[in-house]
Amino acid sequence: MGLLQEKLAKYNLPQQFMAKGVYPYFREIEGKQGTEVEMGGHKVLMFGSNAYTGLTGDERVIEAGINAMHKYGSGCAGSRFLNGTLDLHVQLEKELAAFVGKDEALCFSTGFTVNSGVISCLTDRNDYIICDDRDHASIVDGRRLSFSQQLKYKHNDMADLEKQLQKCNPDSVKLIVVDGVFSMEGDLANLPEIVRLKHKYNATIMVDEAHGLGVFGKQGRGVCDHFGLTDEIDLIMGTFSKSLASIGGFIAADESIINWLRHNARTYIFSASNTPAATAAALEALHIIQNEPERLEALWEATNYALKRFREAGFEIGATESPIIPLYVRDTDKTFMVTKLAFDEGVFINPVIPPACAPQDTLVRVALMATHTKEQIDSAVEKLTKAFKTLDIL
Ligand SMILES: Cc1ncc(COP(=O)(O)O)c(C=O)c1O
């Protein structure tokens, strides 16, 4: 056995949970993603999806993907920079920029590569990147890849953000990067206060709209629009893997920033462009969310109903204001066990343990879609209540 294998053979945490019968990962879904999914020949209620708009199984989105594959083929065989740009990519970029209210946009192959490629290349050695300590892993990795000085503030603690800004050289660029909606806790970034501090300290703001797009703001334009602060936010990032029912991501900003990124973001230049099918599916989903306001209304009806039901049932759900509902467990073993009990009862939810949260904050994450019915929500609340009570969490 080589040294590497010897070292890695000691890593057996997953096997420990498998031995206990509570390993919750890589569960196989045998059909389309909707509010119900087929698993092991059974129907399971899906409360673990990020497809807030409920469009992943929509026939129009699927058709758009199929047609693009027929027209353009299965892949682009190169990066956007060289042979991988389609007219379809450019159309999607134009429509996304207009949708989120910025001059221009660039599409990347995933949301993760937007954050890792954009954040790492904007600032230099003498500049600062400042993040909320609950920012998504892709933001953390973008920050780590940068040569800039790196500062963190306590989650949504604006006094701590100001403290970090005071440490910075006033003449250097100070890039504040935040999740608009925090992906595990479901609470919103305090954008009004962050914008106030931007002006006070001459900083720049980038907002990750992964969980805001299709959910907040007019027609689902995102959290920046929800707060009426689009013009104050310098860079808006989004992903296609949630409300846009596909895979890919984008960054939108003014012309000078996009010109820089187009020629310097390494995950954009040195990685193949998004597939025709994925690009066309995202474009179709973008059209649907603009043309069907009833979808956004249905999402909020389901969300408000679920929030009320979980609160009434006595769950600790933190400060969520979104379709992401964290049910705090505060114990890693019990988090896995409750996930398993819920699954056995036919409810799919996601366990959240470190490093996705602090060790004392483990939780199971329930996520709503526009297509969930009240009956499905009632059933999930009932089954989760039973599972939580069995383990003395509730
Ligand atoms: C806040 C946030 N940013 C970025 C990403 C990465 O997006 P993608 O899945 O499209 O790579 C995610 C996905 O989990 C996310 O939750």
The ligand as a Tripos MOL2 file, in Angstrom:
@<TRIPOS>MOLECULE
LIG
   16    16     1     0     0
SMALL
NO_CHARGES

@<TRIPOS>ATOM
      1 C1        -25.1760   29.6060   -2.0870 C.3       1 LIG1
      2 C2        -24.6650   28.7230   -3.1840 C.ar      1 LIG1
      3 N1        -23.7640   29.2210   -4.0400 N.ar      1 LIG1
      4 C3        -23.2730   28.4700   -5.0430 C.ar      1 LIG1
      5 C4        -23.6580   27.1680   -5.2230 C.ar      1 LIG1
      6 C5        -23.0620   26.3560   -6.3260 C.3       1 LIG1
      7 O1        -23.9700   26.1990   -7.3560 O.3       1 LIG1
      8 P1        -23.9600   24.9570   -8.3490 P.3       1 LIG1
      9 O2        -24.6480   23.8270   -7.6690 O.co2     1 LIG1
     10 O3        -24.6970   25.4640   -9.5370 O.co2     1 LIG1
     11 O4        -22.5490   24.6310   -8.6660 O.co2     1 LIG1
     12 C6        -24.6080   26.6150   -4.3650 C.ar      1 LIG1
     13 C7        -25.0450   25.2170   -4.5590 C.2       1 LIG1
     14 O5        -25.1780   24.4320   -3.6910 O.2       1 LIG1
     15 C8        -25.1150   27.4030   -3.3060 C.ar      1 LIG1
     16 O6        -26.0000   26.9070   -2.4450 O.3       1 LIG1
@<TRIPOS>BOND
     1     1     2 1
     2     2     3 ar
     3     2    15 ar
     4     3     4 ar
     5     4     5 ar
     6     5     6 1
     7     5    12 ar
     8     6     7 1
     9     7     8 1
    10     8     9 2
    11     8    10 1
    12     8    11 1
    13    12    13 1
    14    12    15 ar
    15    13    14 2
    16    15    16 1
@<TRIPOS>SUBSTRUCTURE
     1 LIG1         1 GROUP 0 **** ****
